[in-house]
Structures are given as C-alpha cells and as structure tokens.
Amino acid sequence: MKKALSIFILLFLMAATMHAQEKKPDWARWHYLSEAEMSDKTRGTNFVETGAPTGEPRFVAEFEPMQGVMIRYPLGIPTSLVVQLSNNCRVYCVVSSSQQNSARSSFQSAGVNMNNVSFVTATTDSYWIRDYGPWYIFEDRQPAIVDNIYNRPRQNDDAISGVFANYWGIPMYGMNLVHTGGNMMEDGRGHGVSDDLVVSENNNDETNVRNKMRDYLGIDPYHITIDPQGDYIAHVDCWGKYLAPDKVLIAKLPQSNSRYQYYEQVAEYFENTDCCWGYPYKVYRVNEPGGSTLAPYTNSLILNKTVYVPLGTNSQYNQDAIAVYQNAMPGYEIVGVSNNSSSISWENTDALHCRTRGVMDFDMLFVDHRNVLFGEQAWQDSIAITSKFIAYSGANLKQDSLLVYYSIDGGAYQVAHMTATSNPDEYVGYIKGYQGESIIKYYVFGADESGHRYTQPVFADLEPHCFTMEVHSTPSLNGDINLDGVISIDDVSVLLSHVLGNIHLTGQALLNADVNGDGVISIDDISTLLYISMSK
C-alpha cells in the first residue's frame, strides 16, 4: 500500500512539474528576460554615442565572404558543429579567462581543428552572440564596427562590440538605437529588413530609426514589416532570411494555423517589393508545422558556400526544408544540424543563427554590378555591362580577369573582357552576337592580386542574370528591305549601311558607282565604291 501511495505521489509531482513548465511566463523562456532583468534599468548605461561614419558605410550581408564565425563558450551549439565550422573558416570563441582551458579541452576532445580557433577573452552573460555581437561594415574601403544599445540589460554582452573593435584595432561607431542582431538582415547593397520591434523599442519614432540606420549603416530602403510570428521574441530570423540580394526565404504555416495570414502578408510584401537590382524579390517558402512542433528552418547560418540549417522534430519537414535551400542556393552545400541536448536544444524562437555570427572578410573583393539587365531589353547592336570592383585588401585588380561571361540562346559561354571607364572603380564589357528575341544569360567575374575572386550573381552559371532582346528585323541578304519585290537603290543603301555600321551611302552615291556607264551596278562597281568610301 505504501509503495502504491509513493508511486502515486511521484506521478502527481511529475504531472504538476510538467504543468508548471507549460505555464512558464514569457520572461522565463530562454531567449527572453529573466524576472530580475524585467525590472533592471541598466540597459545601455555603458553605451557611448558617436558621430556617424564620415565615409560611405556598407553593411555586409551574411551571404558575402566571411573570414570566420563568432561563438561563445559555454556553448549554445553542439560541439560537433564547432568541428564543422572550424573546417570551414576561423572560429572566434568568446570565453572568460577562467573557462578557456575547459573550452580548449572540450574542443580538442571533439576533434575541432584548433589551428582555426582563436580565443577572445571576455566575460559574457549569454550565448546569443547574434543579438549582441558587433555589426561589421566597410567605411569606404576600411573595416569598422557599428555598436548599438543591446535590447537586453546584460552589460557584459553589450560590451562585446567594443571588445572586438579593440581585438581588430578598427574604429567603432556608437549608433544610439535600441536594436538586436536577430531582428536585422541586410543584403550588402543598402537594403535591410527588421520587424516593427525596432520602432516600438525606440519610442515609436520611425523617422529617427530610419535616419540612424541610413547614416551609420548605409541602410536605405529599410523594410520594416509586421512580426508574423506574434511571439515574445519578435526577431526577423525566426521567420525570414536573405539568401541573396534578390532572394528572401519566408516560413509558411498550415492554413489552419491562426498566424497563417500574417506570414502570407509578409510574403506578399516581398513578392511586390523590388530588390536592389530593380525587380521584385524571389520569395522562397519553407513549410513549418507551427505550434509546438519544432522547425526553426529560417534560423540558419550562411557561412561562405555552406548553409547550416537547424533541424526540427519532423523528418519530412526537415527533408523538405533542405530541398528548399538546395533549390534556392545552387552550388551551396546544405548541412542539416540536429541538436538534441536537453541543455542547449533548438527552439522555434532560438536556434543556430541566434548563437553564431559571421565575421566579414576584411580583404574581400566586392563585385558590384548594379544596373542588372532583366526582362526584355530594347534592341542595341551590343549591350554594355558595367560593374564596380572593389578590392578591400588594397591589392591591384587583375586587369585580365575582369570579365563578363555570357550565353546566347543556351549556347556555350563566351567571354568579354572589361575595361576601365571614367568613373572610379568602374569597368565595362560588351555582349554581342545575339539576334532579336535571343535569351541572354550572363554573370560578372573579378579577381585581384591578393587571390580574392568573386562573381555576381554568386551562383554564376548555375543561376546567372537573364534577359531577352526585343524582336528585331535584320535586313535580308536579298536586299529587298521593303519586301516589295524590287531591290531598289535605297534598299541597297540601307543594307550596306547596316552591314558597314558608320558608312552611309546615298542613292546618288550608288548611282555614281556605275563605273562602266553600262546602267548596271556590278559587284566590282560596289567594291570600288566601298574602297573609295572607306579610304576617306
């Protein structure tokens, strides 16, 4: 009897505990504020505001070249993932001096490539380094950091931007905005996205928010959307992600879910909004089951040519999510990452992206072809492709390696060399040899003397830029320009002008070509005329 009673009491306590966990208030969730932090008024007390960059700032995108990735120890990611990251690039691990030996031992035991690990000594409050880590920019050609007021009262975390500014020995600008990295995504070309949390956390002064983002980060336009998730975190990386300058990934819920319409509203916004290249975003959707079923697929990390995707609890949804990434990012390796540890498991509102942050390649080569051709283009004998090439390393560009690759109507790729224009850093190459209604695919390639190379689009020939040439009637070789059954003097004049380009022959000039005076303009007569005309 006593044994049965003991079992009953144990089961009752377990049920009560589970019920209490289900009823946890928002502040008790891992990625939110603790009860003490809810009443903490010290947020931003160590923040130092500065003037904006005097040069032109460029906020680098996650999908651009990265020299490394930042994490924090104790970890919020599996050690097995650290192994993978260390084989991709350098890992900058923020760790306190008292825990560095523990971190080193743990990494070595797991098989981390220690040659690619740098320990940055600092005290932190949490592992959400995406949210409090530095925002890397180029100010003209030099790397710099923009610091903001972290929207959590965690003073150690909020100081990390300054730690890395000192670590790199680069300038840091203090932008007086309450913000967080999880609620920011950028395309590297001046477009940025956050949900409206950024407005509500800054006294609902949207004008001030937009001005600060433009002046310190070069973000304009700034797409401020609703938060479709409607959860406590209100971070854009929980429901959306830039995959390229013209590609956005948006989560999709079942129609039965109460938040379905809000996700559709955001997707529709991007489908009807132009990307930096002048045409509407290509919107990719990744299915998530919603509710308590874990599927944080947009909370992924793009690191050079690899995408690390946090996996949920439904294998079919996992497989479908991987397929979406593969379709949207040809040429990339898509790696699914499970995390079943009870202490650091993924959450719908907190996964892999939240706990990592890329470090831009300070020496990258930036290929900036802004006037992208798409749709139908007006007829021209040749199409000019202009692009800027910026070698942040300071190395010289390889003049013979600034190229336009193009394919006409599915043919083999041809190469056009680019030459400097009168504008700084700008080069031009020409696409030729097409016909009316030709489909032309192309991409731009550059290389510098430091060994850096890059393409636009980054997918190169796997998914190039594409446009169609308008219908164009080429004069027929029979010379009957007007198609009236008569090859007139004017027909011959137009035909020769088309063939010869700048040499224009009048009907009278052609009559004068009757060298023998026999009333017939022979091949020899025209040859003599052309020789005389070209000699002039």
Secondary structure, 3 states (H helix, E strand, C coil): CHHHHHHHHHHHHHHHHHHHHHCCCHHHCCCCCCHHHHCCCCCCCCCCCCCCCCCCEEECCCCCCEEEEEEECCCCCCHHHHHHHHCCCEEEEEECHHHHHHHHHHHHHHCCCHHHEEEEECCCCCCCHHHHCCEEEEECCEEEEEEEEECCCCHHHHCHHHHHHHHHCCCEEEEEEEECHHHCEECCCCCEEEECHHHHCCCCCHHHHHHHHHHHHCCCCEEEECCCCCCCCCCHHHCEEEEECCEEEEEECCCCCCCHHHHHHHHHHHHCCECCCCCECEEEEEECCCCCCCCCCCCCEEECCEEEEECCCCHHHHHHHHHHHHHHCCCCEEEEECCCCCCCCCECCECCHHHCEEEECCCCEEEECCCCCCEEECCCCCEEEEEEEEECCCCCECHHHCEEEEEECCCCCEEEECEECCCCCEEEEEECCCCCCCEEEEEEEEEECCCCEEEECCCHHHCCEEEEECCCCCCCCCCCCCCCCCCCHHHHHHHHHHHHCCCCCCHHHHHCCCCCCCCCCCHHHHHHHHHHHHHC
